[in-house]
Amino acid sequence: MSRSIRPEKILLFYALLIWLGSMLLVGNVAALPLIVLPRRVREPIVQWGISIICRIFLAGMSIVDATRIDLSALDALNERRGGMVLVPNHPSMIDVFLILSRVPRTVCLMKASISSNLFLGIGAYLAGYISNRHPDKMFRAAIESVQAGNLLLLFPEGTRTTQQPVNPFQNSVALIAKRAEAPLQTIVLTTNSAYLSKGWKIWKPAEFPMIYRAKLGPQIHADASIAETTARLQQYFERTLERSIDPDLQLDTYHARHAR
């Protein structure tokens, strides 16, 4: 498979980023009237809208052959009934888009800076995403959200991967799962591209096509100590992954150019 940074693809890439920004801004404005609705009504609607925006953007990237994506394994999560903590590795910032595009009913644990982001802040608030601005409130809200039957998306590395295959995991993931009495669903993300990895600016183009693949790993129950559960998670990802960013990655089960 040849990879390139041809000028015409770079122009299409920038056009798609502008398109994404426009969809996010319009979505924020369109969602504002929903603030008067009860949270139990408003949040699923906004979560669905965010998922549609993510899916449309990724589909556009696939149509111009900027990306080749296999996320079909994530569809099984939509059949889940009951709370669960989704635990992926975190090679790049686009990971959130990948997961939300296929699993709409997801609550994200987000950085506090997102709440004041012009493109993301309003939608994140209306969707019920949980800020880490105040750790005590964050933990309580996260536990309550999982106990209420939600899927909570939380990256155990705490930041994007800077050492292969994964950074040291934080104990917060195991703590939330243990207190909520919910399983941890591992998700293995792999890519051939460093685009939007730690330190990569969004406007800096990458070589195309960028490949993204998601696979579901085992569920891990937080029935041991928090430290032991965290160690089990760490060991699983280290055994499963050689490199989360692998320039030689090929899609072995998905060959279409469109993200479904």
GUKE-198214 format. One record per atom (N, C-alpha, C, CB): residue in one letter; x, y, z. Coordinates in steps of 0.02 Angstrom, whole numbers, padded with zeros to 5 digits, always signed. Glycine has a CB too. Layout:
% residues N
aXYZ...
//
This chain:
% residues 260
m+00042-00059+00000m+00000+00000+00000m+00044+00062+00000m-00047+00000+00060s+00034+00105-00049s+00074+00165-00052s+00044+00219-00008s+00080+00191-00124r+00088+00258+00024r+00065+00313+00066r+00095+00377+00037r+00086+00303+00140s+00058+00432+00047s+00080+00493+00015s+00056+00554+00054s+00056+00496-00056i+00086+00612+00037i+00062+00676+00061i+00054+00721-00001i+00111+00708+00113r+00017+00695-00051r+00008+00732-00113r-00031+00796-00100r-00029+00689-00165p-00015+00850-00137p-00046+00916-00125p-00122+00914-00127p-00021+00965-00175e-00151+00877-00174e-00224+00877-00179e-00256+00844-00118e-00247+00840-00242k-00222+00794-00090k-00250+00763-00030k-00242+00809+00031k-00216+00696-00017i-00189+00847+00032i-00181+00894+00087i-00236+00946+00086i-00112+00928+00084l-00253+00971+00026l-00307+01020+00020l-00373+00990+00042l-00312+01045-00053l-00387+00928+00022l-00448+00895+00043l-00449+00884+00119l-00457+00828+00007f-00391+00868+00146f-00384+00858+00218f-00402+00922+00255f-00313+00836+00235y-00374+00980+00233y-00390+01043+00266y-00464+01060+00258y-00346+01099+00237a-00492+01046+00200a-00563+01059+00189a-00606+01019+00237a-00582+01043+00115l-00586+00956+00249l-00623+00914+00296l-00617+00939+00368l-00599+00842+00291l-00559+00965+00387l-00552+00994+00454l-00597+01055+00463l-00478+01012+00467i-00600+01097+00411i-00644+01156+00414i-00717+01132+00418i-00634+01202+00352w-00733+01081+00379w-00800+01053+00381w-00817+01026+00450w-00805+00996+00329l-00769+00992+00483l-00780+00967+00550l-00793+01025+00598l-00719+00926+00574g-00751+01076+00595g-00761+01134+00638g-00829+01165+00629g-00707+01185+00626s-00851+01170+00567s-00916+01200+00552s-00972+01157+00581s-00926+01207+00476m-00967+01091+00573m-01018+01046+00601m-01022+01052+00677m-01004+00973+00581l-00964+01058+00710l-00963+01063+00782l-00994+01129+00805l-00892+01058+00808l-00977+01184+00771l-01005+01249+00789l-01081+01250+00779l-00973+01305+00749v-01103+01227+00722v-01175+01225+00708v-01210+01178+00758v-01188+01201+00635g-01178+01123+00773g-01208+01076+00821g-01216+01107+00890g-01165+01014+00826n-01166+01146+00912n-01171+01180+00976n-01231+01227+00978n-01107+01219+00991v-01238+01267+00925v-01293+01315+00922v-01361+01278+00919v-01285+01361+00860a-01364+01225+00879a-01426+01188+00872a-01446+01153+00937a-01420+01136+00816a-01397+01133+00977a-01411+01097+01039a-01430+01142+01097a-01351+01056+01058l-01414+01206+01093l-01427+01252+01150l-01498+01251+01175l-01409+01322+01130p-01549+01252+01132p-01618+01251+01158p-01634+01189+01200p-01666+01255+01100l-01595+01136+01192l-01608+01075+01230l-01591+01082+01304l-01569+01017+01200i-01559+01137+01322i-01539+01146+01392i-01599+01149+01439i-01498+01210+01399v-01659+01165+01412v-01719+01169+01453v-01748+01100+01468v-01772+01213+01419l-01726+01049+01433l-01752+00982+01442l-01719+00949+01502l-01741+00940+01379p-01752+00901+01534p-01720+00862+01587p-01658+00826+01561p-01770+00812+01618r-01610+00815+01603r-01547+00783+01582r-01560+00714+01552r-01500+00777+01640r-01607+00676+01580r-01619+00608+01556r-01645+00607+01485r-01668+00572+01602v-01675+00664+01464v-01700+00671+01395v-01646+00702+01351v-01764+00713+01393r-01615+00756+01376r-01567+00795+01336r-01503+00757+01320r-01550+00859+01373e-01475+00724+01369e-01408+00695+01359e-01405+00642+01305e-01383+00666+01424p-01453+00595+01302p-01450+00546+01247p-01456+00578+01178p-01504+00494+01255i-01497+00631+01173i-01505+00666+01109i-01439+00697+01086i-01560+00719+01113v-01406+00732+01132v-01343+00766+01115v-01288+00715+01103v-01322+00815+01171q-01286+00661+01142q-01237+00608+01130q-01245+00579+01060q-01244+00552+01183w-01307+00568+01040w-01321+00543+00973w-01297+00592+00920w-01396+00529+00964g-01310+00658+00931g-01288+00708+00883g-01212+00711+00876g-01314+00776+00903i-01176+00706+00932i-01103+00705+00930i-01078+00644+00891i-01074+00706+01002s-01110+00587+00903s-01091+00527+00867s-01100+00534+00792s-01131+00467+00893i-01155+00565+00772i-01169+00575+00700i-01115+00619+00669i-01239+00606+00689i-01096+00673+00704i-01044+00718+00678i-00978+00679+00670i-01034+00778+00725c-00960+00640+00720c-00898+00600+00716c-00901+00552+00657c-00887+00561+00781r-00958+00519+00648r-00964+00470+00595r-00961+00503+00526r-01030+00430+00602i-00994+00560+00518i-00993+00596+00454i-00922+00618+00437i-01040+00657+00456f-00886+00644+00486f-00817+00666+00475f-00773+00608+00454f-00788+00700+00538l-00777+00552+00490l-00735+00494+00473l-00754+00465+00405l-00741+00441+00527a-00819+00467+00389a-00841+00443+00323a-00811+00487+00268a-00917+00442+00318g-00810+00553+00279g-00780+00598+00230g-00706+00584+00221g-00790+00670+00251m-00671+00571+00276m-00600+00555+00272m-00589+00490+00233m-00570+00549+00342s-00635+00443+00240s-00628+00380+00204s-00643+00388+00130s-00673+00327+00235i-00693+00429+00114i-00712+00439+00045i-00654+00466+00003i-00772+00487+00040v-00615+00512+00032v-00558+00540-00004v-00495+00499+00006v-00546+00613+00018d-00502+00441+00037d-00447+00394+00049d-00392+00423+00093d-00418+00372-00017a-00412+00468+00138a-00365+00493+00188a-00359+00443+00245a-00386+00562+00215t-00412+00404+00256t-00411+00354+00309t-00439+00288+00283t-00451+00378+00369r-00420+00235+00316r-00450+00169+00307r-00463+00142+00377r-00404+00120+00265i-00525+00126+00391i-00547+00117+00460i-00583+00051+00468i-00592+00175+00481d-00568+00015+00522d-00605-00044+00542d-00625-00037+00615d-00563-00109+00530l-00687-00014+00626l-00713-00004+00693l-00772-00050+00707l-00732+00069+00703s-00784-00097+00664s-00845-00138+00669s-00849-00177+00735s-00848-00187+00611a-00793-00192+00765a-00794-00229+00829a-00829-00189+00884a-00723-00246+00851l-00829-00123+00878l-00859-00081+00930l-00935-00086+00931l-00838-00010+00921d-00965-00109+00876d-01038-00111+00873d-01068-00155+00927d-01060-00136+00804a-01031-00205+00949a-01057-00250+01000a-01072-00213+01065a-01007-00307+01013l-01038-00157+01077l-01049-00119+01138l-01118-00088+01141l-00997-00066+01146n-01149-00078+01083n-01216-00048+01082n-01269-00096+01107n-01233-00025+01011e-01252-00159+01112e-01299-00208+01139e-01293-00216+01214e-01287-00275+01105r-01245-00180+01243r-01233-00186+01314r-01290-00156+01355r-01166-00152+01333r-01312-00191+01406r-01361-00165+01453r-01329-00164+01522r-01426-00209+01453g-01329-00106+01552g-01296-00098+01617g-01231-00059+01610g-01282-00166+01648g-01208-00032+01665g-01150+00012+01664g-01085-00026+01651g-01144+00048+01730m-01038+00010+01622m-00974-00020+01606m-00924+00037+01596m-00979-00065+01541v-00861+00023+01610v-00807+00072+01598v-00768+00049+01536v-00760+00078+01660l-00768+00091+01485l-00731+00076+01423l-00659+00099+01432l-00764+00110+01361v-00612+00053+01420v-00541+00066+01435v-00499+00054+01372v-00517+00020+01493p-00489+00106+01331p-00445+00098+01273p-00374+00125+01288p-00474+00135+01211n-00326+00103+01248n-00262+00138+01246n-00272+00203+01207n-00206+00093+01215h-00221+00246+01206h-00234+00314+01182h-00177+00340+01138h-00243+00361+01242p-00169+00311+01077p-00114+00333+01034p-00122+00404+01007p-00106+00286+00977s-00185+00427+00998s-00194+00494+00968s-00259+00526+00991s-00192+00490+00891m-00265+00591+00978m-00324+00628+00999m-00387+00605+00961m-00314+00702+00988i-00378+00576+00903i-00435+00555+00862i-00470+00493+00892i-00413+00540+00791d-00441+00462+00943d-00469+00402+00973d-00541+00414+00997d-00426+00379+01031v-00554+00472+01025v-00621+00487+01050v-00671+00487+00993v-00622+00555+01087f-00653+00517+00936f-00696+00518+00878f-00710+00446+00853f-00665+00560+00821l-00659+00405+00854l-00667+00336+00830l-00719+00299+00872l-00600+00299+00833i-00714+00304+00937i-00759+00267+00981i-00829+00297+00980i-00731+00265+01052l-00834+00363+00985l-00901+00394+00987l-00938+00385+00921l-00894+00469+01002s-00902+00378+00866s-00935+00369+00801s-00974+00304+00799s-00884+00371+00745r-00954+00255+00838r-00987+00189+00836r-01027+00174+00899r-00936+00135+00826v-01013+00209+00954v-01047+00195+01017v-01077+00261+01043v-00998+00164+01070p-01136+00280+01019p-01164+00346+01036p-01178+00356+01110p-01228+00357+00998r-01206+00305+01143r-01226+00314+01213r-01166+00306+01260r-01281+00264+01232t-01120+00353+01254t-01059+00351+01293t-01050+00417+01329t-00998+00336+01249v-01031+00413+01392v-01013+00472+01431v-00937+00476+01435v-01046+00471+01503c-00909+00532+01417c-00836+00540+01417c-00812+00575+01480c-00813+00580+01355l-00757+00552+01506l-00721+00588+01558l-00671+00633+01522l-00684+00539+01610m-00678+00699+01530m-00642+00746+01487m-00599+00794+01527m-00690+00785+01443k-00548+00821+01494k-00507+00872+01524k-00547+00936+01535k-00445+00886+01480a-00531+00972+01588a-00569+01033+01606a-00566+01085+01551a-00543+01062+01670s-00510+01086+01513s-00502+01137+01461s-00554+01130+01405s-00432+01133+01431i-00582+01070+01397i-00632+01059+01344i-00696+01099+01358i-00648+00985+01337s-00711+01109+01422s-00774+01143+01439s-00775+01215+01414s-00784+01142+01514s-00716+01245+01403s-00713+01314+01377s-00693+01316+01304s-00664+01355+01419n-00691+01257+01271n-00673+01254+01200n-00731+01275+01157n-00650+01183+01181l-00719+01321+01111l-00773+01348+01068l-00808+01294+01029l-00744+01400+01021f-00771+01244+01006f-00799+01193+00962f-00830+01134+01001f-00745+01167+00917l-00809+01124+01063l-00828+01063+01099l-00866+01076+01164l-00768+01024+01114g-00858+01134+01194g-00880+01145+01262g-00955+01137+01273g-00861+01213+01283i-00996+01171+01233i-01068+01169+01243i-01095+01098+01233i-01104+01217+01195g-01075+01067+01179g-01098+00999+01165g-01078+00950+01220g-01072+00976+01099a-01016+00956+01245a-00992+00911+01297a-01034+00920+01361a-00918+00924+01312y-01049+00982+01378y-01090+00995+01437y-01160+00965+01430y-01094+01071+01451l-01192+00979+01373l-01260+00956+01362l-01265+00880+01356l-01289+00988+01300a-01210+00848+01335a-01209+00775+01329a-01195+00741+01396a-01156+00754+01280g-01181+00781+01449g-01169+00752+01514g-01099+00726+01524g-01216+00697+01526y-01051+00748+01482y-00982+00727+01491y-00955+00755+01557y-00939+00750+01431i-00908+00721+01586i-00886+00736+01654i-00816+00768+01652i-00885+00672+01697s-00811+00828+01681s-00747+00864+01683s-00704+00840+01741s-00760+00940+01689n-00637+00843+01730n-00591+00824+01784n-00566+00885+01822n-00531+00786+01755r-00602+00942+01816r-00580+01004+01848r-00575+00995+01924r-00628+01061+01831h-00625+00962+01953h-00625+00950+02026h-00626+00875+02037h-00687+00984+02060p-00569+00845+02055p-00564+00772+02058p-00617+00738+02100p-00497+00753+02084d-00632+00767+02158d-00682+00734+02202d-00750+00730+02167d-00689+00772+02269k-00771+00786+02137k-00835+00787+02102k-00832+00741+02041k-00853+00858+02081m-00775+00739+02008m-00767+00697+01949m-00778+00623+01967m-00697+00706+01918f-00746+00600+02021f-00753+00530+02040f-00825+00514+02059f-00707+00514+02099r-00857+00558+02097r-00927+00545+02116r-00972+00542+02054r-00952+00599+02164a-00963+00591+02009a-01005+00592+01949a-00992+00532+01905a-00992+00657+01909a-00930+00511+01899a-00913+00453+01857a-00943+00389+01885a-00837+00446+01851i-00937+00380+01950i-00965+00320+01982i-01041+00319+01975i-00945+00318+02057e-01073+00376+01987e-01146+00380+01981e-01169+00367+01910e-01171+00449+02005s-01130+00392+01861s-01148+00382+01792s-01146+00308+01773s-01101+00422+01747v-01095+00272+01795v-01090+00201+01780v-01145+00162+01817v-01021+00173+01800q-01158+00181+01880q-01211+00148+01918q-01280+00159+01886q-01212+00174+01990a-01287+00215+01849a-01350+00229+01816a-01358+00190+01750a-01356+00304+01802g-01306+00151+01732g-01310+00109+01673g-01275+00135+01612g-01380+00097+01657n-01236+00188+01620n-01201+00218+01563n-01136+00183+01547n-01189+00292+01575l-01113+00191+01485l-01045+00172+01465l-01001+00232+01476l-01042+00147+01391l-00950+00225+01517l-00904+00280+01533l-00839+00269+01496l-00893+00286+01609l-00818+00318+01454l-00756+00313+01417l-00700+00348+01456l-00763+00345+01346l-00648+00310+01471l-00594+00335+01513l-00528+00305+01489l-00607+00319+01588f-00480+00349+01476f-00414+00325+01452f-00368+00315+01512f-00383+00376+01402p-00349+00254+01527p-00309+00240+01587p-00239+00269+01585p-00305+00167+01598e-00214+00286+01526e-00147+00316+01522e-00147+00389+01546e-00121+00312+01450g-00206+00420+01546g-00211+00488+01570g-00194+00541+01519g-00168+00497+01629t-00156+00522+01469t-00137+00566+01414t-00120+00522+01355t-00076+00612+01434r-00106+00553+01298r-00090+00513+01239r-00023+00475+01249r-00086+00558+01176t-00019+00418+01216t+00039+00374+01224t+00103+00409+01204t+00030+00310+01182t+00152+00407+01248t+00218+00436+01233t+00272+00383+01235t+00234+00491+01282q+00257+00324+01261q+00305+00269+01260q+00267+00206+01239q+00339+00259+01330q+00299+00167+01198q+00266+00108+01169q+00275+00047+01214q+00294+00093+01099p+00222+00006+01220p+00159+00012+01185p+00109+00058+01220p+00128-00055+01177v+00115+00066+01287v+00069+00109+01324v+00107+00143+01380v+00009+00070+01351n+00082+00200+01403n+00108+00233+01463n+00087+00194+01525n+00084+00307+01466p+00119+00209+01582p+00094+00180+01645p+00022+00200+01658p+00139+00202+01705f-00019+00153+01680f-00090+00166+01691f-00101+00199+01759f-00130+00101+01687q-00154+00241+01760q-00174+00273+01822q-00224+00229+01860q-00204+00342+01808n-00225+00236+01926n-00270+00195+01967n-00343+00217+01963n-00247+00197+02038s-00356+00277+01935s-00424+00304+01936s-00474+00259+01901s-00424+00373+01905v-00452+00225+01847v-00497+00182+01810v-00522+00124+01854v-00462+00155+01747a-00476+00091+01887a-00495+00035+01930a-00536+00059+01989a-00432+00000+01955l-00521+00118+02015l-00558+00145+02072l-00632+00156+02053l-00527+00212+02096i-00644+00187+01995i-00713+00200+01974i-00750+00135+01963i-00713+00242+01909a-00718+00087+01929a-00751+00023+01916a-00767-00014+01981a-00707-00020+01871k-00720-00012+02028k-00731-00048+02091k-00788-00017+02131k-00666-00048+02134r-00789+00049+02135r-00842+00083+02173r-00910+00075+02139r-00825+00157+02183a-00910+00074+02073a-00972+00067+02035a-00994-00005+02028a-00966+00099+01967e-00950-00052+02047e-00963-00124+02040e-00980-00141+01967e-01020-00146+02087a-00937-00117+01922a-00948-00127+01851a-00885-00154+01818a-00970-00060+01817p-00891-00190+01763p-00832-00218+01729p-00795-00165+01689p-00852-00275+01683l-00733-00179+01676l-00691-00139+01632l-00687-00174+01564l-00619-00128+01663q-00709-00140+01511q-00706-00168+01444q-00645-00141+01408q-00771-00153+01404t-00596-00183+01396t-00536-00161+01362t-00549-00153+01287t-00478-00211+01373i-00519-00101+01258i-00523-00086+01187i-00453-00073+01162i-00570-00025+01171v-00432-00111+01112v-00364-00105+01084v-00368-00064+01020v-00331-00175+01071l-00337-00005+01021l-00335+00039+00962l-00265+00037+00932l-00354+00112+00981t-00262+00028+00866t-00198+00030+00831t-00203+00074+00770t-00176-00042+00811t-00148+00104+00752t-00145+00149+00695t-00076+00146+00664t-00164+00221+00715n-00071+00166+00601n-00006+00170+00568n+00020+00242+00567n-00011+00144+00497s-00019+00288+00597s-00005+00359+00590s+00006+00393+00658s-00061+00394+00553a+00054+00438+00661a+00065+00478+00721a+00022+00541+00722a+00138+00497+00727y-00025+00547+00675y-00067+00607+00672y-00105+00616+00738y-00116+00603+00613l-00101+00676+00766l-00133+00694+00829l-00109+00654+00888l-00207+00687+00823s-00049+00624+00882s-00016+00595+00940s+00010+00653+00983s+00041+00546+00920k+00040+00638+01038k+00063+00690+01085k+00110+00739+01050k+00098+00658+01146g+00092+00803+01050g+00134+00854+01021g+00119+00869+00948g+00204+00835+01027w+00074+00830+00916w+00059+00839+00845w+00002+00889+00838w+00041+00772+00810k+00012+00943+00801k-00039+00994+00791k-00091+00971+00741k-00007+01060+00768i-00153+00991+00753i-00208+00967+00712i-00201+00987+00639i-00273+00994+00739w-00169+01044+00625w-00164+01068+00556w-00105+01037+00519w-00157+01143+00555k-00062+01000+00554k-00005+00968+00521k-00027+00904+00487k+00052+00954+00572p-00024+00900+00421p-00049+00840+00387p-00002+00780+00398p-00057+00853+00311a-00030+00722+00388a+00008+00660+00394a+00013+00627+00326a-00024+00612+00446e+00049+00571+00323e+00048+00531+00262e-00018+00494+00258e+00108+00482+00259f-00045+00489+00198f-00109+00455+00188f-00099+00390+00148f-00159+00502+00150p-00143+00341+00159p-00200+00341+00204p-00179+00325+00276p-00252+00290+00181m-00215+00354+00324m-00206+00338+00394m-00252+00280+00411m-00220+00401+00440i-00226+00229+00442i-00264+00169+00460i-00281+00171+00534i-00226+00105+00442y-00344+00156+00549y-00365+00150+00619y-00405+00085+00627y-00408+00212+00641r-00389+00048+00679r-00423-00015+00692r-00438-00021+00766r-00380-00075+00668a-00497-00047+00782a-00517-00058+00851a-00536-00131+00861a-00575-00012+00872k-00515-00160+00915k-00534-00228+00933k-00554-00229+01007k-00477-00279+00920l-00606-00268+01022l-00625-00276+01092l-00582-00330+01124l-00700-00295+01097g-00556-00313+01183g-00520-00362+01222g-00565-00390+01276g-00457-00330+01254p-00538-00425+01324p-00579-00455+01377p-00607-00403+01425p-00539-00507+01415q-00660-00422+01459q-00684-00382+01516q-00644-00402+01578q-00760-00392+01527i-00624-00352+01615i-00586-00364+01676i-00627-00337+01735i-00516-00330+01674h-00638-00379+01784h-00679-00360+01842h-00634-00333+01897h-00721-00420+01867a-00657-00279+01927a-00617-00245+01979a-00633-00276+02047a-00632-00169+01980d-00622-00342+02052d-00638-00377+02114d-00577-00388+02159d-00669-00445+02097a-00520-00365+02136a-00459-00367+02177a-00447-00296+02203a-00397-00394+02137s-00388-00285+02230s-00371-00217+02252s-00364-00172+02191s-00306-00216+02294i-00368-00107+02202i-00362-00059+02147i-00294-00066+02113i-00372+00013+02173a-00241-00074+02153a-00174-00082+02124a-00169-00145+02082a-00121-00083+02179e-00199-00200+02105e-00196-00263+02068e-00236-00259+02003e-00222-00321+02112t-00295-00227+02005t-00335-00220+01944t-00298-00177+01894t-00403-00190+01960t-00267-00123+01917t-00229-00080+01872t-00172-00118+01840t-00203-00018+01910a-00138-00159+01880a-00083-00199+01854a-00107-00249+01801a-00047-00236+01912r-00166-00280+01812r-00194-00327+01763r-00208-00292+01697r-00258-00360+01790l-00236-00232+01701l-00249-00194+01640l-00184-00179+01603l-00286-00128+01657q-00135-00154+01640q-00071-00137+01611q-00039-00197+01576q-00023-00109+01665q-00041-00253+01611q-00010-00314+01584q-00046-00338+01521q-00010-00369+01637y-00113-00331+01520y-00149-00353+01461y-00128-00313+01400y-00225-00346+01472f-00126-00247+01406f-00109-00205+01348f-00036-00215+01328f-00121-00132+01364e+00008-00225+01376e+00078-00235+01359e+00089-00303+01325e+00121-00231+01422r+00049-00354+01343r+00054-00419+01309r+00024-00417+01239r+00019-00473+01351t-00029-00377+01231t-00067-00377+01169t-00035-00333+01116t-00138-00354+01181l-00007-00278+01137l+00020-00228+01089l+00096-00230+01089l-00004-00158+01107e+00125-00229+01029e+00196-00214+01023e+00204-00139+01015e+00228-00252+00963r+00163-00110+00970r+00163-00038+00958r+00091-00016+00944r+00211-00019+00899s+00066+00033+00980s+00000+00059+00964s+00003+00102+00901s-00029+00099+01023i+00060+00133+00888i+00072+00169+00825i+00122+00128+00786i+00098+00243+00838d+00096+00093+00735d+00136+00044+00698d+00136+00063+00624d+00108-00028+00708p+00191+00091+00598p+00192+00112+00527p+00179+00055+00478p+00259+00142+00512d+00187-00007+00499d+00178-00064+00454d+00108-00095+00458d+00229-00117+00469l+00062-00062+00496l-00004-00090+00505l-00042-00097+00440l-00044-00047+00553q-00075-00154+00431q-00119-00166+00374q-00187-00188+00401q-00089-00220+00325l-00240-00172+00364l-00306-00197+00383l-00314-00267+00354l-00362-00149+00358d-00326-00315+00396d-00331-00384+00372d-00403-00407+00363d-00295-00430+00419t-00451-00368+00389t-00521-00391+00384t-00566-00338+00353t-00546-00409+00452y-00539-00282+00333y-00582-00227+00310y-00548-00193+00251y-00597-00175+00366h-00579-00192+00193h-00547-00166+00134h-00587-00111+00099h-00534-00221+00087a-00646-00097+00123a-00686-00043+00092a-00656+00024+00110a-00760-00047+00115r-00672+00074+00069r-00646+00140+00081r-00692+00183+00124r-00633+00175+00016h-00750+00158+00139h-00798+00198+00178h-00804+00170+00247h-00866+00200+00143a-00802+00214+00298a-00818+00193+00365a-00893+00183+00370a-00793+00245+00417r-00912+00124+00392r-00984+00108+00393r-01017+00145+00450r-00995+00032+00400
//
